[in-house]
Amino acid sequence: MDEQGAKKNLSNEEWEEVLTKEEYHILREKGTEAPFSGTHLKTEGEGVFTCVGCGSKLFDSSEKFKSGTGWPSFMDAIVGSVDLCSDLSHGMNRTEVTCSNCGGHLGHVFDDGPKPTGKRYCINSLSLGFE
């Protein structure tokens, strides 16, 4: 996010300069990393998970849980940090999670998480930073 808090809107060429090839594939082309391959799957401790594209704060570490799915999973997102939209790709009916600041694809949210939310934000590790 820039100093005034404005949304980060870059061209595809600018995103290619800012992100690694793998990050670009996830965030801009709606890719998915292989399960159990991401560094943040095992990230523990207090902190905040951020969008690797724009630095926006997305998930508090207190919301992270072990889902056994192979991707970092969270019970809830920081209010206003993500947008949800219907994803009918690959013959499935899912809900996509994107960064509300830069529009980057983060993953999907499912209704099979633990209480109290019952949600499982299944997020690509490559889309996340941690501070």
Secondary structure, 3 states (H helix, E strand, C coil): CCCCCCCCCCCHHHHHHHCCHHHHHHHHHCCCCCCCCCHHHCCCCCCEEEECCCCCEEEEHHHEECCCCCCCEECCCCCCCEEEEEECHHHCCEEEEEECCCCCEEEEEECCCCCCCCCEEEECHHHEEEC
